[in-house]
């Protein structure tokens, strides 16, 4: 067993229970992020047109809503970060939680839509390297 090292950037270390307790709040924030991301996608072309004519003093009726969507996404991501959760992919809602497994730092892995955390991966690994949590950890 490798000796425990301090987590990078003073990351918070979660217990499985702490991480699972955050899932309802994470679900709510990911719903906001997905909704606001749809606003960005749906207004992208109109905003591009307005941006190309900005030197003429033009604008877009979609502009305020576009800016609001960016702010909502930013605030949601900031909240997640403040909790100590690491966002890995915005499209899928993939998040990692620093966790000690057998005395070494790994990441608990959660994806939007999952009811609880089922898996983990090495800190240098990723989603494709997910492994089921040991039965005694559950």
Secondary structure, DSSP 8 states (H G I E B T S, - for coil): -------GGG---B-HHHHHHHHHHHHHHHHHHHHHHHHHHHHHHHHHHHHHTGGGT---TTHHHHHHHHHHHHHHHHHHHHHT-EEEETTTTEEEEEEEETTEEEEEEEETT-SS--EEEETT--GGG-EE--GGG-
